[in-house]
């Protein structure tokens, strides 16, 4: 444990109670300052902070009412109902 933590633990509870919000505020201030610095670095590189690239997912199945499923994750409910009803789901596969 760091020396600073040990010093804090050695304080009487009343002083810990008074000091804790000050420590928290100083930490939050330092964290916010670092966030501003990092966002400036990101902007300098030509990016927008918080922006992520969205991946385009191809549609693999299209239902009779325009429903779609990419083939990722659990079988879509509409496609499962058709399959359970005995339909060949491959007839709903989108031709690529």
N, C-alpha and C positions, 0 to 999 in steps of 0.2 A: 504494500500500500504506500502511496506517496506521503511524503512528509506533510504536505498541505492537508491531506485527508486526516492524518493522525492529529494534527493541530486542531482541526475542526472538531473531531471526536472528543478531544480533551476539554473543549469549552463546556461550560454549564449549559443545560438544556435551554434556559432562557436566552442565552447569547446565541446558541445555535438557531433558535426560533427567529431571532432578529436578523441574523446573518444570512440565513438560507435564501430569502427573497433577493437579497443583494447579489449573492453569488449567481442565482438563477438569471437575474436581469443582466449581469455582466456576460454570462455565457450566451444568452440569447442575442445580445448586442454583437458579440464577436461572430456568432454564427450568421447573423443577418449581413454583417459586413463582408464575410467570406462569400456569401451567396451573391452579393452585388459584384464582387470582384470576378467570380466565376462567370456570371452572366455577361460581364463586359468582355471577358476573354472569348466566350462563345460568339458574341456579336461580332467581335473583331475577326473571327474566322468566317463570317458570312452566314451564320446560322441564327435561328431564332430560339432562344431558351424555351424549353418545354415542348418544342415541336418535335414530333417523331414522324418518321416515314411510315406511311401506311402501305401494307402489302395488298396487292390486288389478288383476290381469291377467285379462281375460275369456277363457274357454275358447272357441275357435273350432271345434275339431274334437274329437270323442269317438270312440274306437275301439270295436270289438266286445267287447273285454275290459276296457273302462273306462279305457283309456289316454286321455290328453288332450294337446292341443297348442294353444298360444295364438295361433299364426300368426306368432310373433316368432322370428327367427333361422332357422337351417337347418330344413328339413323334418324332422319327427320320424321316427325310424327306423321305427316301426311303420307310419306313414302312407306312407313311401317304399316299404316292402315291398308294401303294398297297391296303390299306384300302379304299381309295376313289374310287379305281377301282372295289371295291366289293369283294376283296379277304378277306378270313378269316385269320386275322393276327396270330391267335393261331397256325396255321400250321407252322409258322416260329419260334415258341417258342422252345428254346433249352431244351432238356430233361436233368434233373439233377438227 
